C-alpha cells in the first residue's frame, strides 16, 4: 500500500483496502500510507485514505507528522486538506522541527503561505530556530521575503543548544546566507535590518575568507565591524580579516577603505623570550616631505 500511495495509484490503494489492507500500517520508518501520499503530493490518494480511516495525527518514528511530510512535498492542496481534517502545524519532530521549517528550507512558497497562519510563535520559540533560519539555510529567497513580509524577526538567534551543534557556533540567519555565498538572501536580510555583528565568528570574516567581494561590500555597507576578531582561533591583536585578505588585493583595498585599523598589525600582546612586549604607541601624525595625507583613490579619474 505504501508503494501504491507513493506512485499515486488511487485505484490500487482502493483495491488493497477493499481486500483487507490496513490503512494505518507503518513501514520500517514508522510512516503510514497517508504520510507517503502526503510526501509525494498525491492529494486524491491522501483524501481517499483519510475517508477510509487514515490517521491524520499519526507520527513516524522520528516524530514527523503527516503534515510535516506534506510540507516536505510542497503540494499546497495536500497541506490544505490535512489542515481541514485536523492536522496541526505545531507538532514538532524529535529534532524539534515544525512543518513551517520544512517548507521554508525546501523552498515551497505556496505551502509556506498555508503554514504561516496556523503555526504559533510559542511553538516556533520552543523549537529553538526561526523559519527565517531555515529559508536562509536552504537559499530560498522567495520564502525568506514571505516570512519577512509576515513579520518574522530577521535578528532572531538560534537557541544555544542548536548554535553549539555547529563548530562556528553560528546564531543568525544572515550567517547561513553568508556561509552559503548567497548574495540575494544576504541582501534581503540586510535590507530587512539584519545585524551583521551578532555571530561569534563575524559574517564579514566568513565572506572575506571565501573571497566573495560582493558579499563583503554588502556587509560593510550595512555596518559590519571591519576590525572584528575571532578570538577562538586568534589570541593576538593581528586583524583576523587581514589574514584572509593578504593574497587578494581587491579584498585588501575593500577593508582598508572601510577603516581597517592597520596599526593593529604591529601590536602584539605576547612577549618575546626576553620578556619584551611589542605594543606600539600611536604616534602623532607626521607628513613626510613629498607625501600627502589625502586618501589615494583606487580608480583615479584622468583629467
Buried (B, 14 or more C-beta within 10 A) or exposed (E): BBEBBBBBBBEBBBEBBEEEBEBEEBBEEBBBBBBBBBBBBBBEBBBBBBEBEBBBEBBBEEBBBBBBBBBBBBBBBBBBBBBEBEBBBBBBBEEBBBBBBBBBBBBBBBBBBBBBEBBEEEBBEEBBBBBBBBBBBBBBBBBBBBBBEEEBBBBBBBBEEBBEEBEBBBBBBBBBBBBBBBBBBBBBBBEBEBBBBBBBBBBBBBBBBBBBBEBBBBBBEBEBBBBBBBEEEEEEBBBBBBBBBEEBEEBBEBBBBBEBEEEBBEBBEEEEEEEEEEEEEEEEEEEEEEEEEEEEEEEEEEE
